[in-house]
Amino acid sequence: MKILITTDWYKSAVNGVVTSVRNLENGLRKLGHDVKILTLSETRFSYINGNTTYIGSVNAEKIYPCARVKIPLKSRLIQNIIKWKPDIIHSQCEFSTFSLARKISDITGAPIVHTYHTIYEDYTHYFSPSIRLGRRAVRLFTRYIARHVDCMIAPTEKVENILNNYKCRIPVEVVPSGVAFDTIVSDKNIDERDAFRRSIGIKEGKKVILYSGRLAEEKNLDEIIDFLGRNKPENAVFLIVGDGPCREETERKIEECGLQDMTIMTGMVDYNEMKNYYCAGDIFVSASQSETQGLTYIEALVNGLVLLCKKDRCLDNVLLDGINGYSYTNESEFSEYLKRLLTEDISNMQEKAAEIAKQKFSVETFAKQMESIYYSLLKQYARNSISA
């Protein structure tokens, strides 16, 4: 098949959408498919590099951090893709490149599959002064997207339920994004792991509580900081990997809670280096309830970290309580589970964490599931054409 993937975010960004796109792209190529990417350039200039077409764009950070919006472009670049004539278009974002996906679909007749990566109701603070109006706008916008695609992909049942509640009259398939084990799992031995931990300031004998992700309001990192501040485990280090619009607020919160002596903040880390930080960790924490899937949870698991995360539907069939971690609903539960994980032998849980995640969330499984959906959709299109 000829498969066009459209996305507003690509390799220069570090987020779950980019990780999912890269893994899908690589997985489909390994299955023998011809894959092209249509994305936004980091400048006003449009160009082609290999199998990727970059469309000129301008900064739109006033709408959302690191966001960009396409500018009018020379039709030659889109004409090249139209002449290539994709069999399937898989859209990954709802904004700039989605309109291009629709244009290419209208001309070529290629069906559009769309993955719903973001629960926009949890992001209304970026674009609406009213939460109620913002959520209504999200519902209407999502239904608009659904009307212009042939199938929607939900990374979890949580997202499937949201789309059904929005009354999206379109087939929805649940397909978890896969993780590229060869790029995210560390191959460091114990001595190398200890050396890396020392290099970033972690003292010998300390357990490492790791948070990896954007520092943003919707991630609810303040809750973790509050809980740790009232527990202050003496044998632990709090390692925060990532950056974002709430960096200064996070630093102030750490000082207010008296955690500055046990906290290490790395800032943004290149994705190819993330495996070293996962390898340095023991426990992965998160209080976010804005995730559609949360690839960082799975990346942590495949590296043998146990999870301590706020209960959320996106963790169904991912976090297995007492087996590969614990989900909490309040501070008392968080404190109890944290104490247990810091004082008891958790080596068996760590082994189970890696074993289960590798069975469920491989790139190969991800790509094959998407391939099956593409073929099914093309067969449906062929039947409709014959009956017409």
MARLUM-45974 format. One record per residue (C-alpha): x, y, z; residue number from 1. Coordinates in nm, 4 decimals. Layout:
N
[[X,Y,Z],NUM] ...
//
This chain:
388
[[0.0000,0.0000,0.0000],1] [[0.0888,0.3638,-0.0449],2] [[0.0239,0.5263,0.2928],3] [[0.0363,0.9003,0.3580],4] [[0.0703,1.0033,0.7245],5] [[-0.0159,1.3677,0.7967],6] [[0.0922,1.5303,1.1227],7] [[0.1487,1.8807,1.2584],8] [[0.4250,1.7408,1.4830],9] [[0.7200,1.5380,1.3651],10] [[1.0793,1.4515,1.4528],11] [[1.1918,1.7872,1.5933],12] [[0.9229,1.7746,1.8643],13] [[0.9158,1.5484,2.1694],14] [[0.5643,1.4309,2.2536],15] [[0.3378,1.1280,2.2345],16] [[0.2060,1.2113,1.8885],17] [[0.5559,1.2186,1.7417],18] [[0.6510,0.8923,1.9119],19] [[0.3366,0.7222,1.7818],20] [[0.3900,0.8543,1.4264],21] [[0.7553,0.7482,1.4134],22] [[0.6779,0.4012,1.5425],23] [[0.3866,0.3549,1.3024],24] [[0.5953,0.4797,1.0099],25] [[0.8795,0.2394,1.0886],26] [[0.6453,-0.0518,1.1562],27] [[0.4578,-0.0075,0.8285],28] [[0.7822,0.0163,0.6312],29] [[0.9010,-0.3104,0.7848],30] [[0.5783,-0.4673,0.6587],31] [[0.6741,-0.3573,0.3068],32] [[0.4488,-0.0542,0.2621],33] [[0.5423,0.2698,0.0866],34] [[0.5049,0.5443,0.3493],35] [[0.5279,0.9212,0.3050],36] [[0.4977,1.1912,0.5713],37] [[0.3322,1.5314,0.5278],38] [[0.4163,1.7677,0.8143],39] [[0.4991,2.1279,0.9071],40] [[0.8336,2.2946,0.8552],41] [[1.0006,2.4783,1.1442],42] [[1.0350,2.7812,0.9166],43] [[0.8251,2.9644,0.6561],44] [[0.9929,2.7610,0.3823],45] [[0.8394,2.4460,0.2313],46] [[1.0593,2.1637,0.1051],47] [[1.0908,1.7904,0.0497],48] [[1.3468,1.5716,0.2251],49] [[1.3373,1.2065,0.1241],50] [[0.9904,1.0680,0.1965],51] [[0.8866,1.3706,0.3996],52] [[0.7197,1.6880,0.2711],53] [[0.7556,1.9901,0.4996],54] [[0.5025,2.2707,0.4652],55] [[0.6064,2.6251,0.5599],56] [[0.4551,2.7433,0.8869],57] [[0.4554,3.0250,1.1404],58] [[0.4791,3.0257,1.5175],59] [[0.1442,2.9881,1.6997],60] [[0.2660,2.9605,2.0588],61] [[-0.0001,3.2059,2.1762],62] [[-0.2516,2.9288,2.1070],63] [[-0.0489,2.6357,2.2418],64] [[0.3200,2.5942,2.3387],65] [[0.5414,2.5047,2.0391],66] [[0.2394,2.5022,1.8039],67] [[0.2784,2.6119,1.4413],68] [[0.0260,2.6946,1.1680],69] [[0.0785,2.6392,0.7964],70] [[0.1040,2.9306,0.5575],71] [[-0.0218,2.9394,0.1953],72] [[0.2019,2.7076,-0.0046],73] [[0.2997,2.6317,-0.3584],74] [[0.0629,2.3685,-0.4899],75] [[0.3557,2.1830,-0.6533],76] [[0.4405,2.0095,-0.3250],77] [[0.0866,1.8849,-0.2756],78] [[0.0611,1.7966,-0.6446],79] [[0.3609,1.5656,-0.6022],80] [[0.1708,1.3733,-0.3350],81] [[-0.1475,1.3692,-0.5442],82] [[0.0452,1.2264,-0.8408],83] [[0.1901,0.9608,-0.6088],84] [[-0.1763,0.8726,-0.5362],85] [[-0.1864,0.7316,-0.1823],86] [[-0.4168,0.4377,-0.1116],87] [[-0.4756,0.5483,0.2488],88] [[-0.4313,0.8764,0.4339],89] [[-0.3718,0.8482,0.8092],90] [[-0.4206,1.1847,0.9775],91] [[-0.2664,1.2367,1.3220],92] [[-0.3595,1.5991,1.3996],93] [[-0.6777,1.8030,1.3642],94] [[-0.5425,2.1366,1.2479],95] [[-0.3064,2.2487,0.9694],96] [[-0.2230,1.9153,0.8079],97] [[-0.5798,1.7863,0.8477],98] [[-0.7041,2.0364,0.5891],99] [[-0.4298,1.9151,0.3527],100] [[-0.5306,1.5519,0.4162],101] [[-0.8883,1.6397,0.3201],102] [[-0.7741,1.8167,0.0028],103] [[-0.5622,1.5204,-0.1069],104] [[-0.8443,1.2788,-0.0223],105] [[-1.0986,1.4785,-0.2226],106] [[-0.8789,1.4636,-0.5324],107] [[-0.7392,1.1098,-0.5064],108] [[-1.0356,0.9345,-0.3456],109] [[-0.8118,0.7901,-0.0729],110] [[-1.0026,0.7230,0.2526],111] [[-0.8908,0.9055,0.5669],112] [[-0.8162,0.7288,0.8940],113] [[-0.7736,0.9675,1.1871],114] [[-0.6142,0.9015,1.5265],115] [[-0.7619,1.1040,1.8129],116] [[-0.4506,1.1678,2.0218],117] [[-0.5626,1.4538,2.2467],118] [[-0.8443,1.4962,2.4972],119] [[-0.8983,1.8644,2.4244],120] [[-1.1417,1.9098,2.7145],121] [[-0.8373,1.9004,2.9408],122] [[-0.6680,2.1763,2.7413],123] [[-0.9432,2.4411,2.7432],124] [[-0.7234,2.6707,2.9557],125] [[-0.5112,2.7301,2.6451],126] [[-0.7897,2.8639,2.4241],127] [[-1.1043,2.9496,2.6244],128] [[-1.1671,3.1674,2.9331],129] [[-1.4766,2.9542,3.0028],130] [[-1.4360,2.5807,3.0738],131] [[-1.8030,2.5158,2.9869],132] [[-1.7848,2.6951,2.6522],133] [[-1.4453,2.5428,2.5819],134] [[-1.5782,2.1914,2.6328],135] [[-1.8784,2.2591,2.4124],136] [[-1.6443,2.3877,2.1406],137] [[-1.4359,2.0691,2.1726],138] [[-1.7420,1.8472,2.1239],139] [[-1.8551,2.0385,1.8151],140] [[-1.5034,2.0441,1.6714],141] [[-1.4553,1.6702,1.7257],142] [[-1.7867,1.5936,1.5523],143] [[-1.6716,1.8138,1.2629],144] [[-1.3512,1.6087,1.2305],145] [[-1.5495,1.2827,1.2469],146] [[-1.7763,1.3926,0.9610],147] [[-1.4757,1.4291,0.7319],148] [[-1.2992,1.0973,0.7943],149] [[-1.3844,0.7342,0.7255],150] [[-1.2606,0.5813,1.0513],151] [[-1.1269,0.7081,1.3838],152] [[-0.8569,0.5390,1.5894],153] [[-0.8793,0.5557,1.9684],154] [[-0.5559,0.4626,2.1504],155] [[-0.7597,0.3345,2.4477],156] [[-1.1155,0.2462,2.5452],157] [[-1.1184,0.5700,2.7438],158] [[-1.0930,0.7644,2.4178],159] [[-1.3460,0.5379,2.2456],160] [[-1.5985,0.6228,2.5191],161] [[-1.5266,0.9944,2.4819],162] [[-1.5869,0.9803,2.1053],163] [[-1.9092,0.7872,2.1579],164] [[-2.0228,1.0413,2.4175],165] [[-1.9529,1.3175,2.1657],166] [[-2.1922,1.1310,1.9323],167] [[-1.9342,1.0899,1.6554],168] [[-2.1205,0.8927,1.3879],169] [[-1.8183,0.7125,1.2523],170] [[-1.6549,0.3702,1.3068],171] [[-1.4077,0.3816,1.5975],172] [[-1.1304,0.1222,1.6369],173] [[-0.9231,0.0871,1.9563],174] [[-0.5535,0.0483,1.8675],175] [[-0.2876,0.1223,2.1323],176] [[0.0260,0.2876,1.9950],177] [[0.3325,0.0655,2.0075],178] [[0.6727,0.1257,2.1612],179] [[1.0033,0.0762,1.9767],180] [[1.1893,-0.1392,2.2266],181] [[1.5188,-0.1164,2.0398],182] [[1.5298,0.2636,2.0751],183] [[1.3732,0.3182,2.4180],184] [[1.5021,0.0225,2.6240],185] [[1.8465,0.0701,2.7745],186] [[2.1168,-0.1916,2.7263],187] [[2.3284,-0.0606,3.0154],188] [[2.4603,-0.3130,3.2658],189] [[2.4477,-0.2443,3.6414],190] [[2.7860,-0.0697,3.6520],191] [[2.6998,0.1535,3.3554],192] [[2.3617,0.2335,3.5077],193] [[2.5241,0.3332,3.8369],194] [[2.7799,0.5469,3.6529],195] [[2.5046,0.7312,3.4663],196] [[2.3128,0.7885,3.7887],197] [[2.6228,0.9379,3.9488],198] [[2.6788,1.1597,3.6440],199] [[2.3423,1.3302,3.6960],200] [[2.3858,1.3683,4.0719],201] [[2.2117,1.0609,4.2143],202] [[2.3918,0.9236,4.5191],203] [[2.4536,0.5528,4.5664],204] [[2.1766,0.3602,4.7421],205] [[1.8998,0.6044,4.6547],206] [[1.5709,0.4912,4.4967],207] [[1.4731,0.7096,4.2006],208] [[1.1166,0.8365,4.1625],209] [[1.0895,0.9423,3.7983],210] [[0.8491,1.1789,3.6246],211] [[0.8874,1.2160,3.2478],212] [[0.6726,1.4520,3.0436],213] [[0.5767,1.8114,2.9745],214] [[0.5662,2.0571,3.2606],215] [[0.2152,2.1824,3.1945],216] [[-0.1025,2.2445,3.3920],217] [[-0.2906,1.9480,3.2460],218] [[-0.0215,1.7051,3.3669],219] [[-0.1102,1.7810,3.7324],220] [[0.2505,1.7434,3.8499],221] [[0.1756,1.9750,4.1442],222] [[-0.0193,1.6922,4.3078],223] [[0.2833,1.4620,4.3023],224] [[0.5021,1.7408,4.4434],225] [[0.2510,1.8117,4.7209],226] [[0.2306,1.4443,4.8181],227] [[0.6078,1.3971,4.8125],228] [[0.6504,1.7159,5.0138],229] [[0.4359,1.5758,5.2926],230] [[0.6122,1.2361,5.2791],231] [[0.9732,1.3438,5.2152],232] [[1.1184,0.9916,5.1755],233] [[1.4806,1.0022,5.2938],234] [[1.6032,0.7202,5.0708],235] [[1.4701,0.8653,4.7426],236] [[1.5511,1.1139,4.4679],237] [[1.2806,1.2838,4.2632],238] [[1.3983,1.2984,3.8994],239] [[1.1967,1.5251,3.6675],240] [[1.2737,1.4833,3.2970],241] [[1.1094,1.7320,3.0632],242] [[1.0253,2.0964,3.0160],243] [[0.7244,2.3092,2.9374],244] [[0.5284,2.6273,3.0042],245] [[0.5043,2.5566,3.3802],246] [[0.8785,2.5146,3.4386],247] [[0.9107,2.8183,3.6693],248] [[0.5914,2.7334,3.8586],249] [[0.7185,2.3783,3.9091],250] [[1.0505,2.5038,4.0462],251] [[0.8676,2.7355,4.2882],252] [[0.6382,2.4533,4.3985],253] [[0.9384,2.2283,4.4712],254] [[1.0898,2.4987,4.6937],255] [[0.7587,2.5632,4.8722],256] [[0.7301,2.1921,4.9542],257] [[1.0926,2.1691,5.0703],258] [[1.1937,1.9191,4.8031],259] [[1.4818,2.1086,4.6425],260] [[1.7469,1.8894,4.8114],261] [[1.5975,1.5646,4.6777],262] [[1.4904,1.6873,4.3304],263] [[1.6861,1.6823,4.0050],264] [[1.5357,1.8618,3.7019],265] [[1.7032,1.7806,3.3711],266] [[1.5019,2.0019,3.1349],267] [[1.4266,1.8775,2.7851],268] [[1.6074,1.5568,2.6889],269] [[1.6617,1.4231,2.3373],270] [[1.4300,1.1273,2.2774],271] [[1.7245,0.9035,2.1902],272] [[1.8670,0.9703,2.5377],273] [[1.5454,0.8971,2.7273],274] [[1.6321,0.5297,2.7712],275] [[1.9213,0.6313,2.9965],276] [[1.6862,0.8188,3.2287],277] [[1.4335,0.5370,3.2353],278] [[1.7204,0.3029,3.3172],279] [[1.8150,0.5290,3.6099],280] [[1.4652,0.5114,3.7589],281] [[1.2911,0.2689,3.9935],282] [[0.9365,0.4087,4.0218],283] [[0.7454,0.6079,3.7596],284] [[0.4894,0.8591,3.8912],285] [[0.2093,1.0548,3.7270],286] [[-0.1083,1.2310,3.8396],287] [[-0.2240,1.3244,3.4895],288] [[-0.5773,1.2444,3.3822],289] [[-0.5485,1.4127,3.0428],290] [[-0.3769,1.1244,2.8629],291] [[-0.5343,0.9374,2.5727],292] [[-0.2856,0.6552,2.6212],293] [[0.0263,0.7853,2.7910],294] [[0.3199,0.6351,2.6027],295] [[0.5574,0.7389,2.8796],296] [[0.3841,0.4879,3.1090],297] [[0.4572,0.2078,2.8646],298] [[0.8128,0.3269,2.7980],299] [[0.8727,0.3217,3.1735],300] [[0.7265,-0.0282,3.2063],301] [[0.9369,-0.1819,2.9295],302] [[1.2427,-0.0459,3.1104],303] [[1.1365,-0.2269,3.4275],304] [[1.0005,0.0671,3.6276],305] [[0.6933,0.0071,3.8398],306] [[0.4093,0.2598,3.8147],307] [[0.2573,0.4740,4.0881],308] [[-0.0095,0.6713,3.9042],309] [[-0.3413,0.8381,3.9677],310] [[-0.6264,0.6097,3.8666],311] [[-0.7427,0.6815,3.5126],312] [[-0.9206,0.4909,3.2347],313] [[-0.6158,0.5217,3.0067],314] [[-0.4344,0.2864,3.2455],315] [[-0.6876,0.0055,3.2087],316] [[-0.4978,-0.3101,3.1054],317] [[-0.1703,-0.1167,3.1411],318] [[-0.1295,-0.0725,3.5170],319] [[-0.2135,-0.4007,3.6916],320] [[-0.2417,-0.3231,4.0626],321] [[0.0032,-0.5187,4.2733],322] [[0.1652,-0.6745,3.9659],323] [[0.3454,-0.3924,3.7839],324] [[0.2563,-0.1007,4.0094],325] [[-0.0258,0.0715,4.1954],326] [[-0.2976,0.3194,4.1055],327] [[-0.4082,0.5638,4.3731],328] [[-0.7169,0.7806,4.4227],329] [[-0.6087,0.9922,4.7193],330] [[-0.3048,1.1037,4.9177],331] [[-0.3386,0.8290,5.1771],332] [[-0.3172,0.5592,4.9090],333] [[-0.0269,0.7359,4.7378],334] [[0.1673,0.7489,5.0661],335] [[0.0965,0.3857,5.1504],336] [[0.2013,0.2561,4.8081],337] [[0.5070,0.4805,4.7914],338] [[0.6298,0.3532,5.1290],339] [[0.5746,-0.0038,5.0115],340] [[0.7671,0.0482,4.6888],341] [[1.0569,0.2220,4.8644],342] [[1.0998,-0.0281,5.1477],343] [[1.0066,-0.3671,5.0040],344] [[1.1816,-0.5812,4.7412],345] [[1.0134,-0.4864,4.4132],346] [[1.2417,-0.6790,4.1771],347] [[0.9643,-0.9233,4.0854],348] [[0.7274,-0.6361,4.0034],349] [[0.9964,-0.4765,3.7883],350] [[1.0425,-0.8000,3.5926],351] [[0.6658,-0.8316,3.5428],352] [[0.6474,-0.4676,3.4326],353] [[0.8896,-0.5230,3.1448],354] [[0.7560,-0.8655,3.0515],355] [[0.3887,-0.7650,3.0259],356] [[0.4557,-0.4374,2.8429],357] [[0.6731,-0.6050,2.5798],358] [[0.4008,-0.8612,2.5116],359] [[0.1250,-0.6026,2.4652],360] [[0.2789,-0.2939,2.3116],361] [[0.5278,-0.3818,2.0380],362] [[0.5600,-0.1708,1.7222],363] [[0.5034,-0.4869,1.5169],364] [[0.1638,-0.5471,1.6791],365] [[0.0720,-0.1798,1.6366],366] [[0.1607,-0.1745,1.2657],367] [[-0.0175,-0.5030,1.1907],368] [[-0.3355,-0.3823,1.3606],369] [[-0.3313,-0.0627,1.1558],370] [[-0.2530,-0.2555,0.8367],371] [[-0.5602,-0.4732,0.8957],372] [[-0.7811,-0.1650,0.9396],373] [[-0.6439,-0.0073,0.6200],374] [[-0.7141,-0.3217,0.4160],375] [[-1.0629,-0.3541,0.5630],376] [[-1.1420,0.0070,0.4757],377] [[-1.0125,-0.0314,0.1197],378] [[-1.2268,-0.3453,0.0717],379] [[-1.5307,-0.1520,0.1955],380] [[-1.4517,0.1277,-0.0510],381] [[-1.4204,-0.1254,-0.3347],382] [[-1.7586,-0.2832,-0.2480],383] [[-1.9235,0.0588,-0.2353],384] [[-1.7764,0.1484,-0.5747],385] [[-1.9107,-0.1707,-0.7325],386] [[-2.2598,-0.1279,-0.5839],387] [[-2.2682,0.2337,-0.7009],388] 
//
